[in-house]
Amino acid sequence: MKKVLYVPLDDRPVNLDDVITLGHAAGLQLITPDPADIRNRIDADAEASGDQLIRTCSPTFGNTANIRQFIVDHAAKVEGFIISIDMLAYGGLIGSRRLRENGGGDYPNYDSSTAHLLDVISQIKKRYPHKPVYVLDTIMRLATTTFTESLTYDAYVESRNFMGQPRQSYTAFSDILNGYNTSDTDTQYGDTTEFDKEQYYNTRQHKFKTNYYVLDRLARRGYIDFLAIGVDDAKTEGVQINEIRFVENFINRSLGGCGGQNANLAIILPDADGLGHSLVARMANHLNRGRKSRTKFALQYYGPHGSTIINPYEYMSVHENILRHIDIVGGQYVTGSPDIEIIAITDAAQVSSAMTRIEANGAENRATVVIDFVGQGAANAVVTDALLENPYTGRLLGYSAWNTAGNKIGLSLGMGQARYRFLVSEKKEAALEAAINAHGSLLFKRFLKDYYYKAVAIGEIRTYSRSHGKYSNFPQTMADQNMLVFNSAEDYEHMLTLLRDRMQILVSTLGDKPAFSIGSTDRAHNVKQICGASWRLAGYNRVHLPYENPDFLWGRAFEITLAPAVKLK
């Protein structure tokens, strides 16, 4: 296996476990920091008086010094790098949003400690100029982080609404930094009640200076081979927009871009948690003999065209977002004769037509990726039922229905591109077998998590958590967002047992669906190798989910660990 150094956005499964599995499906071994050094957690403790909550406390962030040293120590042993700026500079995504007492000094000398961390990128590129260095960065989201350093859900709601209000348009870097509080009518916004807006603006200033440093001191000088900038939980107006336009202008002016993008050097779009998948796909394309060619992607909508859809947490249409993700993974958008066809389902009423197309693609050996845009954060029941009743679903190269539109696109296209490049280039039987098991496991997990957990089992967990909150002065509807704090230890253990029991049943339920038909004499198949127009297939033989594996990683219902292991033969 080719080794790639990977510093994730944080240690949630979507950014760590799933990306590692995706690497295996593409013949890559991702070398990651010590788990303790990338550990991210929201507040794990509470101060209370009886049944009255006073405040939450004790979050966990990554160890930036150790992460920098990890990069230095392992640089000689790998063939490429994928590095998260948020983790390297701030200890993770939630660390990059911590409220600050100041926004740092004047750019570029705004923070010597942060610059020291970031400059490890130029250090490794100078030392290993032929190894690809891919970087993911984020534009800070509008909202604060709920239950981190005592911030509440009310602070999240107020900050998102407050920071999403229209701002005066600025293009100069210093004007943007100093104009966060200026409305589009050139007046100043008033005070906030649930969070300190000045500390928030300090945080935003520091993060935007880091964004600029990465662009100006690293990408522009050639130390980054490709930069993916995700706009986290965005909106069509608010404090992010000037930052977004500044980045787009910089890409045009200094990185040879057009329309704010450069498919060869830097892309900015709405996403964060899908960027790890996307950059692993680009790395797979580069290392698996694909650096001189681009995978051709075609796109079919079943429902409204993506150009007519802008999702609530994004500033870019679904269609443009897909095109930009194709750029990130190293692909090329075409209207005919594709290597991979994207089936974008935007209306459940058209799922029958989508299934007809998926069947035709399967019969004709055309690689296919499916994205369920109907579900809002979880898979849609009608779409999922149709997919799981069809054995050709087991041959998909990529699929997702998880979270925001940008996340779904990044996960599914990342899976499709990474897998395709491996399938058309690998010849060794042992490598092909290990990779198909990884891909089968990841595809199975997507349905197990995106639908059976996120749309089915999670409801029972949330209901129990909310009905067993231990603080009388706290809204019970929020309990499941931090169950370690707002439920008793006994209730938490009950929910953990409930989760594990339910997931064992649901693994069996999913495995019996025609999409997998695990262990039956008429099993569904996955793609083991692509040899020109011919496909070698393998059947789904068995699946195992260790009973102790499902866990509430961050102590909240929204996010769980889930690692089913599928074997094909």
C-alpha positions as CSV (number, residue, x, y, z in Angstrom):
1,M,0.0,0.0,0.0
2,K,1.1,3.5,-0.8
3,K,1.5,5.6,2.4
4,V,-0.1,9.0,2.8
5,L,0.2,11.3,5.8
6,Y,-3.2,12.5,6.9
7,V,-4.0,15.2,9.5
8,P,-7.8,15.2,9.8
9,L,-10.1,18.1,10.5
10,D,-11.0,16.4,13.8
11,D,-11.6,12.8,15.0
12,R,-15.2,12.4,14.2
13,P,-15.7,9.2,12.0
14,V,-16.6,11.2,8.9
15,N,-13.2,12.9,9.1
16,L,-11.1,10.1,10.4
17,D,-12.5,6.5,10.4
18,D,-14.3,6.7,7.1
19,V,-11.5,8.5,5.4
20,I,-9.0,5.8,6.5
21,T,-11.4,3.1,5.1
22,L,-11.7,5.1,1.9
23,G,-8.0,5.1,1.6
24,H,-7.9,1.3,2.0
25,A,-10.6,1.0,-0.7
26,A,-8.2,2.9,-3.0
27,G,-5.0,1.1,-2.1
28,L,-3.7,3.8,0.3
29,Q,-2.6,3.5,3.9
30,L,-3.3,6.8,5.7
31,I,-0.8,7.5,8.5
32,T,-2.5,9.6,11.2
33,P,-1.4,11.3,14.4
34,D,-1.7,9.7,17.8
35,P,-5.5,9.6,18.7
36,A,-4.8,11.7,21.8
37,D,-3.3,14.5,19.7
38,I,-6.3,14.9,17.5
39,R,-9.0,14.3,20.1
40,N,-11.8,16.8,19.9
41,R,-14.7,16.9,22.4
42,I,-17.4,19.4,23.4
43,D,-17.8,20.2,27.1
44,A,-17.6,17.0,29.2
45,D,-18.4,18.4,32.6
46,A,-21.0,20.6,34.3
47,E,-21.2,22.9,37.2
48,A,-24.5,22.5,39.0
49,S,-26.4,23.2,42.2
50,G,-28.8,20.4,42.8
51,D,-30.9,20.1,39.7
52,Q,-29.9,23.6,38.5
53,L,-27.3,23.8,35.7
54,I,-24.8,26.7,36.1
55,R,-22.5,26.1,33.2
56,T,-20.8,23.4,31.1
57,C,-17.0,23.1,30.9
58,S,-14.0,21.0,30.0
59,P,-13.8,20.6,26.2
60,T,-10.9,18.9,24.5
61,F,-8.8,20.2,21.6
62,G,-6.0,18.7,19.6
63,N,-2.3,19.1,20.5
64,T,-0.9,21.4,17.7
65,A,2.7,21.1,18.7
66,N,2.6,17.3,18.6
67,I,0.8,17.4,15.3
68,R,3.5,19.6,13.8
69,Q,6.1,17.2,15.1
70,F,4.2,14.2,13.7
71,I,4.4,15.8,10.2
72,V,8.1,16.3,10.5
73,D,8.8,12.8,11.9
74,H,6.8,11.0,9.2
75,A,7.5,13.1,6.1
76,A,10.2,10.8,4.8
77,K,8.1,7.7,5.1
78,V,5.1,8.7,3.0
79,E,4.4,9.5,-0.6
80,G,2.1,12.4,-0.1
81,F,0.4,14.7,2.5
82,I,-3.1,15.7,3.3
83,I,-3.2,18.3,6.1
84,S,-6.0,20.1,7.8
85,I,-5.1,23.7,8.7
86,D,-7.7,23.8,11.4
87,M,-6.1,20.8,13.2
88,L,-2.6,22.0,12.7
89,A,-3.1,25.6,13.7
90,Y,-6.0,25.3,16.2
91,G,-6.4,21.7,17.3
92,G,-9.4,21.0,15.2
93,L,-12.6,22.5,13.8
94,I,-14.1,23.5,17.2
95,G,-10.7,24.8,18.3
96,S,-10.7,27.2,15.4
97,R,-14.0,28.7,16.7
98,R,-12.9,29.3,20.3
99,L,-13.7,32.9,21.4
100,R,-10.5,35.0,21.7
101,E,-9.4,38.0,23.7
102,N,-7.7,39.4,20.7
103,G,-7.5,38.8,17.0
104,G,-3.7,38.8,16.8
105,G,-1.4,41.4,15.4
106,D,-1.2,42.9,11.9
107,Y,-0.9,40.5,9.0
108,P,1.5,38.8,8.2
109,N,3.0,39.0,11.6
110,Y,-0.2,38.4,13.4
111,D,0.8,35.4,15.5
112,S,4.3,33.9,15.6
113,S,3.1,30.6,17.2
114,T,0.5,30.0,14.5
115,A,3.0,30.9,11.7
116,H,5.5,28.4,13.2
117,L,2.9,25.7,13.0
118,L,1.9,26.6,9.4
119,D,5.4,26.9,8.2
120,V,5.9,23.1,8.6
121,I,4.1,22.9,5.3
122,S,6.8,24.9,3.5
123,Q,9.4,22.9,5.4
124,I,8.3,19.6,4.1
125,K,7.7,20.8,0.6
126,K,11.2,22.2,0.4
127,R,12.6,18.9,1.7
128,Y,10.4,16.7,-0.5
129,P,9.5,18.8,-3.6
130,H,8.1,15.9,-5.6
131,K,5.7,14.6,-2.9
132,P,2.2,16.1,-3.4
133,V,1.0,18.3,-0.5
134,Y,-2.7,18.8,-0.3
135,V,-4.3,21.1,2.2
136,L,-7.8,21.6,3.5
137,D,-8.8,24.8,5.2
138,T,-12.1,26.3,6.3
139,I,-13.8,29.7,6.3
140,M,-15.2,30.0,9.8
141,R,-18.9,29.3,10.1
142,L,-21.5,31.9,11.3
143,A,-22.4,30.2,14.6
144,T,-20.5,29.4,17.8
145,T,-20.1,25.8,18.9
146,T,-22.8,24.6,21.2
147,F,-21.7,23.3,24.6
148,T,-18.0,24.3,24.2
149,E,-16.5,26.4,26.9
150,S,-19.9,27.1,28.4
151,L,-21.6,28.4,25.2
152,T,-25.2,27.3,25.0
153,Y,-27.6,26.4,22.2
154,D,-29.1,29.9,22.6
155,A,-25.7,31.3,21.8
156,Y,-25.6,29.1,18.7
157,V,-29.0,30.4,17.5
158,E,-28.2,34.0,18.3
159,S,-24.8,34.0,16.7
160,R,-25.9,32.3,13.5
161,N,-28.8,34.8,13.1
162,F,-26.7,37.8,14.1
163,M,-23.7,36.9,11.9
164,G,-26.0,36.0,9.0
165,Q,-27.4,39.5,8.8
166,P,-26.3,41.5,5.7
167,R,-22.9,43.2,6.0
168,Q,-21.4,46.1,4.1
169,S,-19.5,45.0,1.1
170,Y,-15.7,45.3,1.4
171,T,-12.8,44.0,-0.8
172,A,-9.7,45.2,1.0
173,F,-8.3,42.7,3.6
174,S,-8.1,45.3,6.4
175,D,-11.6,46.6,5.7
176,I,-13.0,43.1,5.9
177,L,-11.3,42.5,9.3
178,N,-12.6,45.8,10.7
179,G,-16.0,45.7,9.1
180,Y,-17.6,42.6,10.6
181,N,-20.1,44.7,12.6
182,T,-21.1,47.1,9.8
183,S,-24.5,46.5,8.2
184,D,-25.3,46.8,4.5
185,T,-26.7,50.3,5.3
186,D,-23.4,51.4,6.8
187,T,-24.6,51.3,10.4
188,Q,-23.3,49.3,13.4
189,Y,-25.2,46.3,14.7
190,G,-26.2,46.3,18.4
191,D,-25.1,44.1,21.3
192,T,-25.6,40.4,21.7
193,T,-27.0,38.7,24.9
194,E,-25.9,35.0,24.7
195,F,-22.3,35.5,23.6
196,D,-19.6,38.1,23.4
197,K,-19.6,39.4,19.9
198,E,-16.3,41.2,20.2
199,Q,-14.6,38.0,21.2
200,Y,-16.3,36.3,18.3
201,Y,-15.0,39.0,15.9
202,N,-11.5,38.5,17.4
203,T,-11.8,34.8,16.6
204,R,-13.0,35.5,13.1
205,Q,-10.1,38.0,12.5
206,H,-7.5,35.5,13.6
207,K,-9.0,32.7,11.5
208,F,-9.2,34.9,8.4
209,K,-5.6,36.0,8.8
210,T,-4.7,32.3,8.9
211,N,-6.8,31.8,5.7
212,Y,-4.8,34.6,4.1
213,Y,-1.5,33.2,5.3
214,V,-2.2,29.8,3.8
215,L,-3.1,31.5,0.5
216,D,-0.4,34.1,0.4
217,R,2.6,32.5,2.1
218,L,2.1,28.9,1.2
219,A,-0.1,28.4,-1.8
220,R,1.1,31.4,-3.8
221,R,4.7,30.4,-3.2
222,G,4.2,26.9,-4.4
223,Y,4.4,25.0,-1.1
224,I,0.9,23.6,-1.5
225,D,0.1,21.5,-4.6
226,F,-3.7,21.8,-4.1
227,L,-5.8,23.8,-1.6
228,A,-9.4,22.9,-0.8
229,I,-11.2,25.7,1.2
230,G,-14.5,24.7,2.7
231,V,-17.0,27.3,3.8
232,D,-18.5,25.8,6.9
233,D,-22.2,26.1,7.5
234,A,-22.6,29.0,5.2
235,K,-25.3,31.5,4.1
236,T,-25.9,33.7,1.1
237,E,-25.2,36.8,3.2
238,G,-23.5,37.7,6.4
239,V,-20.0,38.0,7.7
240,Q,-18.6,35.2,5.6
241,I,-19.4,36.7,2.2
242,N,-16.7,39.3,2.1
243,E,-14.2,36.6,3.1
244,I,-15.4,34.3,0.4
245,R,-15.2,36.9,-2.3
246,F,-11.7,37.9,-1.1
247,V,-10.5,34.3,-1.4
248,E,-12.1,34.0,-4.9
249,N,-10.4,37.2,-6.0
250,F,-7.1,36.0,-4.6
251,I,-7.4,32.8,-6.5
252,N,-8.1,34.7,-9.7
253,R,-5.4,37.3,-9.2
254,S,-2.5,35.3,-7.6
255,L,-3.2,31.6,-8.4
256,G,-4.3,31.9,-12.1
257,G,-7.9,31.2,-11.4
258,C,-11.1,32.1,-13.3
259,G,-14.4,32.7,-11.6
260,G,-12.8,32.4,-8.2
261,Q,-11.6,28.8,-8.8
262,N,-8.6,27.0,-10.2
263,A,-9.1,23.2,-10.7
264,N,-5.4,22.6,-10.6
265,L,-4.5,24.7,-7.5
266,A,-7.3,25.9,-5.3
267,I,-11.1,25.5,-5.0
268,I,-13.5,27.2,-2.5
269,L,-17.0,25.8,-1.9
270,P,-19.6,24.9,0.8
271,D,-18.3,21.9,2.6
272,A,-16.1,20.9,5.5
273,D,-16.6,17.3,6.6
274,G,-16.4,16.0,3.0
275,L,-13.0,17.5,2.2
276,G,-11.1,14.6,3.6
277,H,-12.8,12.2,1.3
278,S,-12.3,14.6,-1.7
279,L,-8.6,15.0,-1.1
280,V,-8.0,11.3,-0.6
281,A,-9.7,10.8,-4.0
282,R,-7.4,13.4,-5.6
283,M,-4.4,11.7,-4.0
284,A,-5.6,8.3,-5.2
285,N,-5.9,9.8,-8.7
286,H,-2.3,11.1,-8.5
287,L,-0.7,8.0,-7.0
288,N,-2.6,5.4,-9.0
289,R,-1.2,6.5,-12.4
290,G,-3.9,9.1,-13.0
291,R,-2.0,12.3,-12.7
292,K,-2.0,12.9,-16.5
293,S,-5.7,12.1,-17.0
294,R,-8.9,13.2,-15.4
295,T,-11.8,10.9,-14.6
296,K,-14.8,12.0,-16.7
297,F,-18.0,12.6,-14.7
298,A,-21.5,13.1,-16.2
299,L,-24.5,14.2,-14.1
300,Q,-28.1,13.3,-14.2
301,Y,-30.8,14.9,-12.0
302,Y,-33.9,13.2,-10.9
303,G,-36.0,16.0,-9.7
304,P,-35.3,19.8,-9.9
305,H,-32.0,20.7,-11.5
306,G,-29.3,21.5,-9.0
307,S,-28.9,25.0,-10.4
308,T,-32.3,25.9,-8.9
309,I,-31.4,24.7,-5.4
310,I,-29.3,26.5,-2.7
311,N,-29.5,24.8,0.6
312,P,-30.0,26.6,3.9
313,Y,-26.4,26.1,5.1
314,E,-24.8,27.0,1.8
315,Y,-24.2,30.0,-0.5
316,M,-23.7,28.1,-3.8
317,S,-26.1,26.1,-5.8
318,V,-26.1,22.3,-5.6
319,H,-25.1,22.1,-9.3
320,E,-22.1,24.4,-9.0
321,N,-21.1,22.7,-5.8
322,I,-21.0,19.3,-7.6
323,L,-18.9,20.8,-10.4
324,R,-16.4,22.3,-7.9
325,H,-16.2,18.9,-6.0
326,I,-15.4,17.3,-9.4
327,D,-12.5,19.7,-9.6
328,I,-11.3,18.9,-6.1
329,V,-11.3,15.1,-6.7
330,G,-9.3,15.6,-9.9
331,G,-12.2,14.9,-12.3
332,Q,-13.6,16.5,-15.4
333,Y,-17.3,17.3,-16.0
334,V,-18.6,16.0,-19.3
335,T,-22.1,15.7,-20.9
336,G,-21.5,12.4,-22.6
337,S,-19.4,9.2,-22.5
338,P,-18.4,9.4,-18.8
339,D,-16.2,7.2,-16.7
340,I,-18.6,7.8,-13.8
341,E,-22.2,8.9,-13.8
342,I,-23.6,10.9,-10.9
343,I,-27.2,10.2,-10.1
344,A,-28.5,13.2,-8.1
345,I,-31.9,12.5,-6.7
346,T,-33.6,15.8,-5.7
347,D,-37.2,14.6,-5.7
348,A,-38.5,11.3,-4.1
349,A,-41.2,11.2,-6.7
350,Q,-38.6,10.5,-9.4
351,V,-36.8,7.7,-7.7
352,S,-38.3,5.1,-10.0
353,S,-36.7,6.8,-13.0
354,A,-33.4,7.0,-11.1
355,M,-33.5,3.3,-10.4
356,T,-34.1,2.5,-14.0
357,R,-31.0,4.5,-14.8
358,I,-29.0,2.8,-12.1
359,E,-30.0,-0.6,-13.4
360,A,-29.1,0.3,-16.9
361,N,-25.7,1.6,-15.8
362,G,-25.1,-1.6,-13.9
363,A,-26.0,-3.8,-16.8
364,E,-23.7,-1.8,-19.1
365,N,-20.8,-1.7,-16.7
366,R,-21.0,2.0,-16.2
367,A,-19.6,3.2,-12.8
368,T,-22.2,5.1,-10.8
369,V,-22.4,7.4,-7.8
370,V,-25.7,8.2,-6.1
371,I,-26.4,11.3,-4.0
372,D,-29.7,11.5,-2.0
373,F,-30.5,15.3,-1.8
374,V,-34.1,14.6,-0.7
375,G,-33.4,13.9,2.9
376,Q,-32.5,16.9,5.1
377,G,-29.4,15.6,6.9
378,A,-30.4,12.0,6.8
379,A,-31.5,9.6,4.0
380,N,-35.0,9.8,2.7
381,A,-37.1,6.7,3.4
382,V,-38.6,6.5,-0.1
383,V,-35.3,6.9,-1.9
384,T,-33.6,4.5,0.5
385,D,-36.2,1.8,0.1
386,A,-35.9,1.9,-3.7
387,L,-32.1,1.7,-3.6
388,L,-32.0,-1.2,-1.1
389,E,-34.6,-3.2,-3.1
390,N,-32.3,-3.3,-6.1
391,P,-29.2,-5.5,-6.3
392,Y,-27.4,-3.0,-8.6
393,T,-27.1,-0.7,-5.6
394,G,-24.4,-3.0,-4.2
395,R,-22.2,-2.0,-7.2
396,L,-22.2,1.7,-6.5
397,L,-18.8,3.3,-6.3
398,G,-20.1,6.0,-4.1
399,Y,-23.2,7.0,-2.1
400,S,-24.2,9.4,0.6
401,A,-27.2,11.1,2.2
402,W,-25.4,12.5,5.2
403,N,-25.8,16.0,6.5
404,T,-25.5,19.1,4.3
405,A,-25.5,19.0,0.5
406,G,-21.8,19.8,0.4
407,N,-21.0,17.0,2.8
408,K,-23.1,14.5,0.7
409,I,-21.3,15.6,-2.5
410,G,-17.8,15.4,-0.9
411,L,-18.4,11.9,0.6
412,S,-20.0,10.3,-2.5
413,L,-17.7,11.8,-5.1
414,G,-14.7,11.1,-3.0
415,M,-15.7,7.5,-2.7
416,G,-16.4,7.3,-6.5
417,Q,-13.2,8.8,-7.7
418,A,-10.9,7.1,-5.2
419,R,-12.4,3.7,-5.9
420,Y,-12.5,4.1,-9.7
421,R,-8.9,5.1,-10.0
422,F,-7.9,2.0,-8.0
423,L,-10.1,-0.3,-10.0
424,V,-8.7,0.7,-13.4
425,S,-5.0,0.6,-12.3
426,E,-4.4,-2.2,-9.7
427,K,-3.5,-5.6,-10.9
428,K,-2.4,-7.5,-7.8
429,E,-5.0,-9.9,-6.5
430,A,-4.3,-9.5,-2.8
431,A,-4.6,-5.7,-3.1
432,L,-7.8,-6.0,-5.1
433,E,-9.4,-8.3,-2.4
434,A,-8.4,-6.1,0.5
435,A,-9.7,-3.0,-1.3
436,I,-13.1,-4.4,-2.2
437,N,-13.7,-5.4,1.4
438,A,-12.9,-1.9,2.5
439,H,-15.2,-0.4,-0.2
440,G,-18.0,-2.8,0.6
441,S,-17.7,-2.0,4.3
442,L,-17.9,1.7,3.6
443,L,-20.8,1.5,1.2
444,F,-22.7,-0.7,3.7
445,K,-21.9,1.8,6.5
446,R,-23.3,4.7,4.5
447,F,-26.7,3.0,4.4
448,L,-26.5,1.8,7.9
449,K,-25.7,5.2,9.3
450,D,-27.3,7.6,6.8
451,Y,-30.7,5.8,7.0
452,Y,-30.9,3.1,9.7
453,Y,-29.3,5.3,12.4
454,K,-29.9,8.9,11.3
455,A,-33.5,8.4,10.2
456,V,-34.6,5.4,12.3
457,A,-32.7,4.5,15.5
458,I,-31.7,8.1,16.5
459,G,-35.4,8.9,17.2
460,E,-35.5,6.4,20.1
461,I,-32.2,7.7,21.5
462,R,-33.4,11.3,21.4
463,T,-36.7,10.5,22.9
464,Y,-35.2,8.7,25.9
465,S,-32.5,11.4,26.4
466,R,-35.0,14.2,26.3
467,S,-37.3,12.5,28.7
468,H,-34.5,11.8,31.2
469,G,-32.8,15.2,31.5
470,K,-31.4,15.9,35.0
471,Y,-31.6,19.7,35.1
472,S,-34.9,21.4,35.7
473,N,-33.7,24.8,34.4
474,F,-32.5,23.5,31.1
475,P,-34.6,22.8,28.0
476,Q,-35.1,19.0,27.8
477,T,-35.2,19.1,24.0
478,M,-31.4,19.9,24.1
479,A,-30.4,16.9,26.3
480,D,-29.4,14.6,23.4
481,Q,-26.8,17.2,22.2
482,N,-24.6,16.5,25.2
483,M,-25.9,13.3,26.9
484,L,-22.8,12.9,29.1
485,V,-23.6,16.1,30.8
486,F,-27.4,16.3,30.7
487,N,-28.3,12.7,31.4
488,S,-27.3,10.6,34.4
489,A,-24.5,8.0,34.1
490,E,-27.1,5.2,34.4
491,D,-29.3,6.7,31.7
492,Y,-26.3,7.2,29.5
493,E,-25.4,3.5,29.8
494,H,-29.0,2.6,29.1
495,M,-28.8,4.6,25.8
496,L,-25.5,3.0,24.9
497,T,-26.9,-0.5,25.4
498,L,-30.0,0.6,23.4
499,L,-27.8,1.8,20.6
500,R,-25.8,-1.3,20.4
501,D,-28.7,-3.7,20.6
502,R,-30.6,-1.7,17.9
503,M,-27.6,-1.6,15.5
504,Q,-27.1,-5.3,15.7
505,I,-30.7,-5.8,14.6
506,L,-30.3,-3.2,11.9
507,V,-27.1,-4.7,10.5
508,S,-29.0,-7.9,9.9
509,T,-32.0,-6.0,8.4
510,L,-29.7,-4.2,6.0
511,G,-27.7,-7.2,5.1
512,D,-30.9,-9.0,4.0
513,K,-31.9,-6.3,1.6
514,P,-31.4,-7.1,-2.1
515,A,-28.8,-4.4,-2.4
516,F,-26.5,-6.7,-0.4
517,S,-28.2,-10.1,0.1
518,I,-25.4,-11.0,2.3
519,G,-24.7,-14.7,2.5
520,S,-27.6,-15.8,0.3
521,T,-27.2,-18.0,-2.7
522,D,-28.3,-15.1,-4.9
523,R,-26.0,-12.4,-3.5
524,A,-25.6,-8.9,-4.8
525,H,-22.2,-8.0,-6.2
526,N,-19.6,-5.3,-6.0
527,V,-16.9,-4.3,-8.5
528,K,-13.5,-5.9,-7.8
529,Q,-11.6,-4.8,-10.9
530,I,-12.2,-2.8,-14.1
531,C,-10.4,-4.1,-17.2
532,G,-11.4,-1.9,-20.1
533,A,-15.1,-2.6,-20.7
534,S,-15.1,-5.7,-18.5
535,W,-15.9,-5.8,-14.8
536,R,-14.8,-8.5,-12.3
537,L,-17.4,-8.8,-9.6
538,A,-17.5,-10.3,-6.1
539,G,-20.5,-11.2,-4.0
540,Y,-21.3,-9.9,-0.5
541,N,-20.5,-12.9,1.7
542,R,-20.8,-11.8,5.4
543,V,-20.9,-8.8,7.6
544,H,-19.9,-8.3,11.2
545,L,-20.4,-5.3,13.6
546,P,-18.6,-5.8,16.9
547,Y,-21.2,-5.3,19.7
548,E,-18.9,-2.8,21.5
549,N,-18.2,-0.7,18.4
550,P,-21.2,1.6,18.2
551,D,-20.6,4.5,20.6
552,F,-21.6,8.1,21.1
553,L,-18.2,9.5,20.2
554,W,-18.9,13.0,21.4
555,G,-21.5,12.1,23.9
556,R,-24.3,13.3,21.7
557,A,-26.9,11.5,19.6
558,F,-26.0,13.3,16.4
559,E,-22.6,11.5,16.0
560,I,-21.7,7.8,16.5
561,T,-18.9,5.5,15.7
562,L,-20.0,2.7,13.4
563,A,-17.6,0.3,11.7
564,P,-19.3,-2.7,10.1
565,A,-16.8,-5.1,8.4
566,V,-18.0,-6.6,5.1
567,K,-16.3,-9.6,3.4
568,L,-16.8,-10.2,-0.3
569,K,-15.7,-13.2,-2.4
